[in-house]
Amino acid sequence: MRTGLFAKKTPGGILAIESMDITTGSRFFVDSGTGVNDEGHGSSPDAPYATLDYAIGKCTANKGDIIYVMPGHSESTSTASAELFDLDVAGVSVIGLGEGDKRPTFTLAVATATVVIGAAGCRLSNIILVGNISDLVAGLEIEAAATGCIVDHCLFKDSATNKDMLKAITVAADADRLTIEDNQFLITVGGEATHAIEFVGGCDGLILRRNYFIGDWKDAGGAIDLAGAASVGILVHDNFMVNADASVGLCMDLHASTTGGVFRNFVAGSKSNTETITGGEAAHFGENYGNDAAATTGILTPSTATNWSA
């Protein structure tokens, strides 16, 4: 009988029955508690690799390989300019297993350390990324080559006001068709954070949806800074955001020539008489609600059209 299940033998591993409906690529497993980085491990949850970056190095580009990172997995670095991992093999999915605080956790404990997505068509899902040092430059760096990537169901957080994550995510120019969805950003109020997500240049085809942002972002570009260059055909919808910074209070800043749609976002700031979404004169908006103070209900933002154009 025809079936989506196939028996697959991996050199050095056990015989596995795998669903080809998910992928025909290889599957690898990572666990810091029981893993070992050698050729006899990685293909079974009973004998996993120890680190994610080692597992990425065992993947083959554009074959649909999946790396499962086990519940409770933990990695950290205090090495200057270190990349705790670099998802630099195209078409690889990294999927964290576990719920809540049992999700795989990656901690950056030196200001210049980071994690990276450096190749196209990759997915980073269900991990926790922690900043645990003063003025961490960037939590996750998405490089220009990382087109068509997905970041979903992740938690980005810092540890205290003096151990802040200046930017949770930075996106290089032309990392197009990026999807950032269903993530949570928890940044301590009172620190020096500048952006939750900074887009250095244009990001055509961006989808930014169903994310939750609570924090204190001080830079003029606001929590989501899309003002660096024009992006074509973006879709930003159903995000919830509170920027507690009283000097800026801005949640989203778009380049004037960006096109696309910004719909059903709820964005609250803490600077009086300040729109919480600005820019985007070439984009379309609908049902975005913002306010400029606590204990108030939002009003439509940007300014509401009063009549149909001629």
KAURCOR-V113696 format. One record per residue. RES is the residue in three letters. PSI is psi in whole degrees, 0 to 359 (none if undefined). OMEGA is omega in degrees with one decimal (999 if undefined). D_FIRST is the distance of its C-alpha to the first C-alpha in whole Angstrom. Layout:
res,psi,omega,d_first
RES,PSI,OMEGA,D_FIRST
RES,PSI,OMEGA,D_FIRST
This chain:
res,psi,omega,d_first
MET,147,175.9,0
ARG,141,-177.8,4
THR,158,174.7,6
GLY,1,-179.8,10
LEU,134,-179.7,11
PHE,144,172.4,12
ALA,134,-176.5,14
LYS,126,178.3,17
LYS,124,178.9,21
THR,131,178.6,24
PRO,125,-179.0,27
GLY,355,-177.5,29
GLY,189,-177.5,27
ILE,164,174.0,24
LEU,131,-178.7,20
ALA,144,171.4,19
ILE,114,-171.8,15
GLU,148,177.1,16
SER,117,177.6,15
MET,356,172.4,15
ASP,333,-179.1,16
ILE,308,177.1,19
THR,151,170.2,20
THR,1,179.3,19
GLY,185,179.1,22
SER,155,175.8,24
ARG,133,179.1,25
PHE,158,-177.2,28
PHE,143,-177.0,30
VAL,132,178.2,34
ASP,118,-178.1,36
SER,339,-178.2,40
GLY,321,-174.5,40
THR,359,-171.7,38
GLY,158,175.4,37
VAL,134,178.6,38
ASN,84,173.5,38
ASP,176,-173.1,37
GLU,342,-179.6,35
GLY,3,-176.7,33
HIS,175,171.1,33
GLY,332,-173.6,31
SER,357,-177.9,27
SER,144,174.5,27
PRO,342,176.8,29
ASP,345,178.8,30
ALA,71,-173.7,32
PRO,172,165.8,33
TYR,166,-178.2,35
ALA,331,-175.1,38
THR,150,-177.7,39
LEU,317,-176.1,37
ASP,325,176.4,39
TYR,317,179.1,38
ALA,320,178.2,34
ILE,321,179.6,35
GLY,344,178.2,36
LYS,357,-177.8,33
CYS,160,176.4,31
THR,133,-175.3,30
ALA,138,169.9,31
ASN,30,175.2,29
LYS,0,179.6,26
GLY,29,179.3,25
ASP,146,178.7,26
ILE,134,173.1,27
ILE,120,175.7,29
TYR,122,179.0,30
VAL,125,-166.8,33
MET,155,175.9,33
PRO,139,179.2,36
GLY,357,177.5,39
HIS,142,-177.9,39
SER,132,172.8,42
GLU,150,176.9,44
SER,163,175.0,48
THR,142,171.2,50
SER,24,179.2,54
THR,126,-178.0,54
ALA,136,176.9,56
SER,17,-179.8,54
ALA,146,168.6,50
GLU,107,-176.6,47
LEU,324,164.9,45
PHE,155,176.6,42
ASP,112,178.3,41
LEU,78,-169.0,38
ASP,19,174.3,38
VAL,120,-171.6,35
ALA,141,172.3,34
GLY,15,-178.4,30
VAL,139,174.7,30
SER,130,172.8,30
VAL,115,-175.4,32
ILE,116,175.6,31
GLY,137,177.7,33
LEU,153,-178.4,32
GLY,163,-178.5,34
GLU,155,175.9,37
GLY,226,-177.9,40
ASP,353,176.8,42
LYS,358,174.7,40
ARG,153,177.1,38
PRO,135,-174.5,39
THR,131,178.8,42
PHE,122,-173.5,44
THR,129,178.7,48
LEU,116,-172.5,50
ALA,23,171.9,54
VAL,143,-167.2,55
ALA,330,-175.4,56
THR,5,175.2,55
ALA,161,-179.0,51
THR,174,164.1,48
VAL,156,-167.3,45
VAL,141,160.8,43
ILE,115,-171.9,40
GLY,6,-177.4,41
ALA,162,-174.6,38
ALA,154,170.8,36
GLY,27,-178.9,33
CYS,162,177.0,33
ARG,136,174.0,33
LEU,116,-169.4,35
SER,136,165.8,34
ASN,46,172.1,36
ILE,166,172.4,38
ILE,129,177.1,42
LEU,122,-172.3,45
VAL,131,168.4,48
GLY,124,-175.4,51
ASN,44,179.9,54
ILE,152,177.5,57
SER,130,172.8,60
ASP,48,171.6,59
LEU,124,-173.0,55
VAL,311,-179.2,55
ALA,136,176.8,51
GLY,297,-180.0,48
LEU,128,174.7,46
GLU,124,175.9,46
ILE,114,-172.8,44
GLU,167,-174.7,45
ALA,328,-179.0,45
ALA,349,-173.7,42
ALA,59,178.0,40
THR,149,175.4,39
GLY,28,-177.8,36
CYS,165,-179.2,36
ILE,134,169.8,35
VAL,117,-174.0,37
ASP,150,173.7,36
HIS,32,178.2,37
CYS,157,174.5,40
LEU,126,176.0,43
PHE,124,-177.9,46
LYS,159,171.0,49
ASP,180,-170.6,52
SER,333,-177.2,54
ALA,173,179.2,58
THR,332,178.5,60
ASN,9,175.9,61
LYS,64,-167.3,58
ASP,154,178.1,57
MET,102,-174.8,54
LEU,315,176.9,56
LYS,124,178.6,53
ALA,316,179.3,49
ILE,134,168.0,47
THR,138,-177.3,49
VAL,121,179.8,47
ALA,157,176.8,48
ALA,138,174.0,49
ASP,16,168.3,46
ALA,69,-167.3,43
ASP,166,177.1,42
ARG,38,177.4,39
LEU,138,174.0,39
THR,123,175.5,38
ILE,110,-171.7,40
GLU,145,172.0,39
ASP,35,177.5,39
ASN,164,178.0,41
GLN,133,179.1,44
PHE,114,-179.5,48
LEU,102,-176.8,50
ILE,130,-174.2,53
THR,130,177.2,56
VAL,135,179.5,59
GLY,356,177.4,62
GLY,202,-175.2,61
GLU,20,-177.7,61
ALA,144,-178.8,58
THR,317,-179.3,58
HIS,148,165.6,54
ALA,312,176.9,51
ILE,125,176.3,49
GLU,123,174.5,51
PHE,112,-175.4,50
VAL,327,177.9,52
GLY,203,-179.3,52
GLY,151,177.5,50
CYS,81,-177.5,46
ASP,140,177.4,45
GLY,17,178.5,42
LEU,137,167.6,42
ILE,120,-179.5,41
LEU,106,-170.1,42
ARG,149,172.1,41
ARG,37,175.9,41
ASN,157,-178.2,43
TYR,126,-175.7,46
PHE,121,172.0,49
ILE,120,-177.8,52
GLY,200,-172.7,55
ASP,97,-174.2,58
TRP,120,-164.6,58
LYS,345,-173.1,61
ASP,157,-177.6,61
ALA,335,179.3,62
GLY,350,177.9,58
GLY,185,-177.0,57
ALA,315,175.8,54
ILE,106,-175.2,52
ASP,101,177.1,54
LEU,20,-171.7,52
ALA,354,-173.1,56
GLY,324,179.7,56
ALA,162,-178.7,54
ALA,140,173.2,53
SER,146,-177.1,49
VAL,128,170.0,47
GLY,45,178.2,45
ILE,160,174.2,45
LEU,116,-179.8,44
VAL,113,-175.7,45
HIS,151,172.5,44
ASP,38,172.0,44
ASN,149,179.0,46
PHE,131,-171.0,49
MET,138,170.0,51
VAL,119,172.9,55
ASN,108,-173.6,57
ALA,2,-178.7,60
ASP,123,-176.1,62
ALA,346,-178.4,65
SER,334,-179.9,66
VAL,302,176.0,64
GLY,10,-174.3,61
LEU,136,179.9,59
CYS,323,-174.5,55
MET,130,179.7,54
ASP,122,-177.6,56
LEU,150,173.4,54
HIS,145,-175.8,56
ALA,330,-176.0,58
SER,5,178.1,56
THR,139,178.1,52
THR,160,-179.1,50
GLY,206,-175.2,47
GLY,145,177.4,47
VAL,107,-168.9,49
PHE,142,169.6,48
ARG,41,173.9,48
ASN,145,177.7,49
PHE,110,-167.7,51
VAL,117,-175.7,54
ALA,135,177.3,57
GLY,178,-176.6,60
SER,17,175.5,63
LYS,123,-174.1,65
SER,146,177.7,67
ASN,37,-178.4,68
THR,122,174.1,65
GLU,139,-179.3,62
THR,347,169.6,58
ILE,128,179.2,57
THR,165,178.5,59
GLY,198,177.5,58
GLY,37,-176.6,55
GLU,336,178.9,58
ALA,357,-178.6,55
ALA,171,177.3,52
HIS,145,-175.8,52
PHE,151,175.3,52
GLY,130,174.6,51
GLU,43,171.1,52
ASN,129,-177.4,53
TYR,134,179.3,55
GLY,160,170.3,57
ASN,169,-175.2,60
ASP,15,-179.8,63
ALA,153,176.0,64
ALA,160,176.8,63
ALA,27,175.3,63
THR,154,177.2,63
THR,143,-174.2,60
GLY,158,172.2,59
ILE,167,-177.6,60
LEU,137,178.0,58
THR,142,-7.6,58
PRO,185,-174.9,58
SER,140,-173.6,61
THR,137,172.3,60
ALA,140,-178.6,61
THR,347,178.6,64
ASN,165,176.6,63
TRP,143,177.3,61
SER,154,-177.1,62
ALA,none,999,64
